[in-house]
Amino acid sequence: MSRKCEICGKGTISGNNVPRKGLPKKKGGAGQHIGVKTKRLFRPNLVKVKAMVGGKPQSIKVCTRCLKAGKVVKA
C-alpha cells in the first residue's frame, strides 16, 4: 500500500530543505545567507480507518482532512 489517501488521492510530494543563517534585514541584521538546498519529502497525515466501502467494512488509509470533512463513513 502506498502513502496515498484513498479518498482524495493526496500523496507524498518532494521539495527542498532550505537552511537560512543570519538575522534578516527586517530585524536589524546584515541579511540572511541561504545554504545548500537538500531534497526532502512532504508526507500526508494519513490514518488507517475501518470504513464502509461498497457496503462492506474495510480498512483504508485516509488523510485527516477527508476524515474531518466527513467524506468517510466509519464502520
DSSP file (Angstrom, degrees, kcal/mol; ACC not computed):
  #  RESIDUE AA STRUCTURE BP1 BP2  ACC     N-H-->O    O-->H-N    N-H-->O    O-->H-N    TCO  KAPPA ALPHA  PHI   PSI    X-CA   Y-CA   Z-CA
    1    1 A M              0   0    0      0, 0.0     2,-0.1     0, 0.0     0, 0.0   0.000 360.0 360.0 360.0 131.9    0.0    0.0    0.0
    2    2 A S        -     0   0    0      1,-0.1     2,-1.9     2,-0.1     0, 0.0  -0.357 360.0 -97.7 -85.5 168.1    1.3    3.4   -1.0
    3    3 A R  S    S+     0   0    0     -2,-0.1     9,-0.7     2,-0.0     2,-0.3  -0.587  82.4 119.0 -83.4  78.5    1.3    6.6    1.1
    4    4 A K  B     -A   11   0A   0     -2,-1.9     2,-0.3     7,-0.2     7,-0.2  -0.998  68.8-113.6-147.5 137.7   -1.8    7.9   -0.6
    5    5 A C     >  -     0   0    0      5,-2.6     4,-1.0    -2,-0.3    57,-0.2  -0.554  20.2-148.6 -70.5 131.6   -5.2    8.9    0.6
    6    6 A E  T  4 S+     0   0    0     55,-2.4    -1,-0.1    -2,-0.3    56,-0.1   0.537  92.4  46.5 -82.2  -5.4   -7.8    6.6   -0.9
    7    7 A I  T  4 S+     0   0    0     54,-0.2    -1,-0.1     3,-0.1    55,-0.1   0.872 130.4  11.8 -97.0 -57.0  -10.5    9.3   -1.0
    8    8 A C  T  4 S-     0   0    0      2,-0.1    -2,-0.1    55,-0.0    54,-0.1   0.628  93.7-122.2-101.7 -14.9   -8.8   12.4   -2.5
    9    9 A G     <  +     0   0    0     -4,-1.0     2,-0.2     1,-0.3    -3,-0.1   0.583  49.2 163.0  86.3   9.5   -5.5   10.9   -3.8
   10   10 A K        +     0   0    0     -6,-0.1    -5,-2.6     1,-0.0    -1,-0.3  -0.443  14.6 162.6 -64.6 132.5   -3.2   13.2   -1.7
   11   11 A G  B     -A    4   0A   0     -7,-0.2     2,-0.2    -2,-0.2    -7,-0.2  -0.665  40.3 -52.7-138.1-169.5    0.3   11.6   -1.6
   12   12 A T        -     0   0    0     -9,-0.7     2,-0.3    -2,-0.2    31,-0.2  -0.526  49.5-174.4 -73.8 133.6    3.9   12.3   -0.9
   13   13 A I  E     -B   42   0B   0     29,-2.1    29,-3.3    -2,-0.2     2,-0.3  -0.936  17.3-127.9-126.1 154.9    5.5   15.2   -2.7
   14   14 A S  E     +B   41   0B   0     -2,-0.3     2,-0.2    27,-0.2    27,-0.2  -0.688  34.4 149.9-102.8 156.2    9.1   16.3   -2.8
   15   15 A G  E     -B   40   0B   0     25,-2.2    25,-2.0    -2,-0.3     2,-0.4  -0.801  41.3 -75.0-156.9-162.6   10.6   19.7   -2.1
   16   16 A N  E     -B   39   0B   0     -2,-0.2     2,-0.7    23,-0.2    23,-0.2  -0.885  20.1-140.9-116.0 144.6   13.7   21.4   -0.7
   17   17 A N  E     -B   38   0B   0     21,-3.7    21,-1.7    -2,-0.4    -2,-0.0  -0.920  26.6-165.3 -96.2 115.9   15.1   21.8    2.8
   18   18 A V        -     0   0    0     -2,-0.7     2,-0.3    19,-0.2    19,-0.1  -0.878   5.6-155.4-113.1 104.0   16.5   25.4    2.8
   19   19 A P        -     0   0    0      0, 0.0    16,-2.5     0, 0.0     2,-0.5  -0.614  10.4-162.3 -78.0 133.2   18.8   26.3    5.7
   20   20 A R  E     -C   34   0C   0     -2,-0.3     2,-0.4    14,-0.2    14,-0.2  -0.964   5.4-170.2-119.4 129.7   18.9   30.0    6.5
   21   21 A K  E     +C   33   0C   0     12,-2.6    12,-2.7    -2,-0.5     2,-0.0  -0.895  45.4  30.6-117.1 147.7   21.7   31.6    8.5
   22   22 A G  S    S-     0   0    0     -2,-0.4    10,-0.1    10,-0.2     7,-0.1   0.011  88.6 -67.6  95.0 159.9   21.9   35.1    9.9
   23   23 A L        -     0   0    0      8,-0.2     8,-1.8     1,-0.1    -2,-0.1  -0.692  55.6-112.4 -85.2 133.8   19.4   37.7   11.1
   24   24 A P    > > -     0   0    0      0, 0.0     5,-2.1     0, 0.0     3,-0.9  -0.240  21.8-116.1 -65.1 156.5   17.1   39.1    8.4
   25   25 A K  G > 5S+     0   0    0      1,-0.3     3,-1.7     3,-0.2    -2,-0.0   0.832 113.9  63.5 -61.5 -33.8   17.4   42.8    7.5
   26   26 A K  G 3 5S+     0   0    0      1,-0.3    -1,-0.3     2,-0.1    -3,-0.0   0.848 104.5  47.0 -57.5 -35.1   13.9   43.5    8.7
   27   27 A K  G < 5S-     0   0    0     -3,-0.9    -1,-0.3     1,-0.0    -2,-0.2   0.219 130.3 -91.4 -96.8  14.6   15.1   42.5   12.2
   28   28 A G  T < 5S+     0   0    0     -3,-1.7    -3,-0.2     1,-0.2    -2,-0.1   0.606  85.2 125.8  92.7  12.4   18.2   44.6   12.1
   29   29 A G  S   <S-     0   0    0     -5,-2.1    -1,-0.2    -7,-0.1     3,-0.1  -0.260  74.3-104.0 -94.7-175.2   20.7   42.0   10.8
   30   30 A A  S    S-     0   0    0      1,-0.3    -5,-0.1    -2,-0.1     2,-0.1   0.472  76.1 -85.5 -87.6  -3.2   23.0   42.0    7.8
   31   31 A G        -     0   0    0     -8,-1.8    -1,-0.3     2,-0.0     2,-0.3  -0.258  48.4 -74.3 113.7 157.3   20.8   39.8    5.8
   32   32 A Q        -     0   0    0     -2,-0.1     2,-0.5   -10,-0.1   -10,-0.2  -0.640  31.0-148.5 -91.8 144.6   20.2   36.0    5.5
   33   33 A H  E     -C   21   0C   0    -12,-2.7   -12,-2.6    -2,-0.3     2,-0.6  -0.953  13.0-144.9-108.7 126.7   22.5   33.6    3.8
   34   34 A I  E     -C   20   0C   0     -2,-0.5   -14,-0.2   -14,-0.2     3,-0.1  -0.817  18.2-154.4 -94.6 125.2   20.8   30.6    2.2
   35   35 A G        -     0   0    0    -16,-2.5     2,-0.3    -2,-0.6    -1,-0.1   0.139  42.2 -45.4 -81.6-161.3   22.9   27.5    2.4
   36   36 A V        -     0   0    0    -18,-0.1     2,-0.3     1,-0.1    -1,-0.2  -0.551  59.5-129.2 -74.2 127.4   22.9   24.4    0.2
   37   37 A K        -     0   0    0     -2,-0.3     2,-0.3   -19,-0.1   -19,-0.2  -0.589  25.5-168.7 -77.8 136.4   19.4   23.1   -0.6
   38   38 A T  E     -B   17   0B   0    -21,-1.7   -21,-3.7    -2,-0.3     2,-0.1  -0.933  26.1-102.5-123.5 152.2   18.8   19.4    0.0
   39   39 A K  E     +B   16   0B   0     -2,-0.3     2,-0.3   -23,-0.2   -23,-0.2  -0.384  42.4 170.7 -72.2 147.8   15.8   17.3   -1.0
   40   40 A R  E     -B   15   0B   0    -25,-2.0   -25,-2.2    -2,-0.1     2,-0.4  -0.925  26.7-117.2-146.7 171.5   13.1   16.4    1.5
   41   41 A L  E     -B   14   0B   0     -2,-0.3     2,-0.7   -27,-0.2   -27,-0.2  -0.931   6.9-151.5-118.3 138.1    9.7   14.8    1.5
   42   42 A F  E     -B   13   0B   0    -29,-3.3   -29,-2.1    -2,-0.4   -31,-0.0  -0.935  24.8-164.4-103.5 112.6    6.3   16.3    2.5
   43   43 A R        -     0   0    0     -2,-0.7   -31,-0.1   -31,-0.2     2,-0.1  -0.775  17.6-116.8-102.8 142.9    4.2   13.4    3.6
   44   44 A P        -     0   0    0      0, 0.0     2,-1.3     0, 0.0   -32,-0.1  -0.397  28.7-110.1 -74.3 153.4    0.4   13.4    4.1
   45   45 A N        -     0   0    0     -2,-0.1    19,-1.9     2,-0.0     2,-0.3  -0.698  50.1-178.2 -84.4  93.8   -1.1   12.9    7.5
   46   46 A L  E     -D   63   0D   0     -2,-1.3     2,-0.4    17,-0.2    17,-0.2  -0.715  14.9-169.5-102.0 146.7   -2.7    9.5    6.9
   47   47 A V  E     -D   62   0D   0     15,-2.6    15,-2.6    -2,-0.3     2,-0.5  -0.995  24.4-125.8-132.3 137.7   -4.8    7.4    9.4
   48   48 A K  E     +D   61   0D   0     -2,-0.4     2,-0.4    13,-0.2    13,-0.2  -0.749  39.7 176.9 -83.3 124.5   -5.9    3.8    9.0
   49   49 A V  E     -D   60   0D   0     11,-3.0    11,-2.9    -2,-0.5     2,-0.8  -0.970  34.8-128.2-132.0 142.3   -9.7    3.7    9.4
   50   50 A K  E     +D   59   0D   0     -2,-0.4    25,-2.6     9,-0.2     2,-0.3  -0.829  47.0 166.9 -88.0 114.3  -12.3    1.0    9.2
   51   51 A A  E     -DE  58  74D   0      7,-3.0     7,-3.1    -2,-0.8     2,-0.7  -0.830  43.5 -98.6-128.6 163.3  -14.8    2.4    6.7
   52   52 A M  E     +D   57   0D   0     21,-2.7     2,-0.5    -2,-0.3    21,-0.3  -0.749  41.6 176.5 -84.9 114.6  -17.8    1.2    4.7
   53   53 A V  E >  S-D   56   0D   0      3,-3.1     3,-1.2    -2,-0.7     6,-0.0  -0.960  73.3 -16.1-122.3 111.9  -16.6    0.6    1.1
   54   54 A G  T 3  S-     0   0    0     -2,-0.5    -1,-0.1     1,-0.2    -2,-0.0   0.826 128.5 -54.0  64.8  32.0  -19.3   -0.8   -1.2
   55   55 A G  T 3  S+     0   0    0      1,-0.2    -1,-0.2     0, 0.0    -3,-0.1   0.459 121.7  98.3  83.6   0.6  -21.5   -1.8    1.7
   56   56 A K  E <  S-D   53   0D   0     -3,-1.2    -3,-3.1    -5,-0.0     2,-0.3  -0.945  79.6-110.9-121.6 143.1  -18.7   -3.8    3.5
   57   57 A P  E     +D   52   0D   0      0, 0.0     2,-0.3     0, 0.0    -5,-0.2  -0.558  46.5 169.1 -71.2 130.8  -16.4   -2.7    6.3
   58   58 A Q  E     -D   51   0D   0     -7,-3.1    -7,-3.0    -2,-0.3     2,-0.6  -0.995  37.4-116.7-144.4 146.0  -12.8   -2.4    5.0
   59   59 A S  E     +D   50   0D   0     -2,-0.3     2,-0.3    -9,-0.2    -9,-0.2  -0.749  44.2 168.3 -85.9 121.5   -9.6   -0.9    6.4
   60   60 A I  E     -D   49   0D   0    -11,-2.9   -11,-3.0    -2,-0.6     2,-0.5  -0.913  37.4-116.3-132.2 158.6   -8.4    2.1    4.3
   61   61 A K  E     +D   48   0D   0     -2,-0.3   -55,-2.4   -13,-0.2     2,-0.4  -0.853  39.1 176.0 -95.5 125.6   -5.8    4.8    4.6
   62   62 A V  E     -D   47   0D   0    -15,-2.6   -15,-2.6    -2,-0.5     2,-0.1  -0.981  30.4-119.0-132.7 140.5   -7.4    8.3    4.7
   63   63 A C  E  >  -D   46   0D   0     -2,-0.4     4,-1.7   -17,-0.2     3,-0.5  -0.472  29.0-118.9 -74.4 152.8   -5.9   11.8    5.2
   64   64 A T  H  > S+     0   0    0    -19,-1.9     4,-2.4     1,-0.2     5,-0.2   0.750 111.3  62.7 -67.0 -24.2   -7.1   13.6    8.2
   65   65 A R  H  > S+     0   0    0    -20,-0.2     4,-1.8     2,-0.2    -1,-0.2   0.912 106.0  44.6 -66.2 -42.1   -8.6   16.4    6.1
   66   66 A C  H  >>S+     0   0    0     -3,-0.5     5,-2.2     2,-0.2     4,-0.6   0.875 113.1  51.9 -67.8 -37.2  -11.0   14.0    4.4
   67   67 A L  H ><5S+     0   0    0     -4,-1.7     3,-0.8     1,-0.2     5,-0.2   0.919 111.5  46.0 -64.2 -44.5  -11.9   12.5    7.8
   68   68 A K  H 3<5S+     0   0    0     -4,-2.4    -1,-0.2     1,-0.2    -2,-0.2   0.834 108.8  56.0 -68.4 -34.0  -12.6   15.9    9.3
   69   69 A A  H 3<5S-     0   0    0     -4,-1.8    -1,-0.2    -5,-0.2    -2,-0.2   0.590 113.6-118.0 -76.0 -10.5  -14.7   16.9    6.3
   70   70 A G  T <<5S+     0   0    0     -3,-0.8    -3,-0.2    -4,-0.6    -2,-0.1   0.766  72.4 134.5  81.3  25.1  -16.9   13.8    6.8
   71   71 A K      < +     0   0    0     -5,-2.2     2,-0.4     2,-0.0    -4,-0.2   0.547  58.9  70.9 -81.4  -6.6  -16.1   12.2    3.4
   72   72 A V        -     0   0    0     -6,-0.5     2,-0.8    -5,-0.2   -10,-0.0  -0.930  69.6-149.7-116.3 132.2  -15.6    8.9    5.1
   73   73 A V        -     0   0    0     -2,-0.4   -21,-2.7   -21,-0.3     2,-0.1  -0.885  25.4-140.6 -98.6 109.2  -18.4    6.7    6.6
   74   74 A K  B      E   51   0D   0     -2,-0.8   -23,-0.3   -23,-0.2   -25,-0.0  -0.365 360.0 360.0 -71.4 148.1  -16.9    4.8    9.5
   75   75 A A              0   0    0    -25,-2.6   -24,-0.2   -17,-0.1    -1,-0.1   0.409 360.0 360.0 -96.7 360.0  -17.8    1.2   10.1
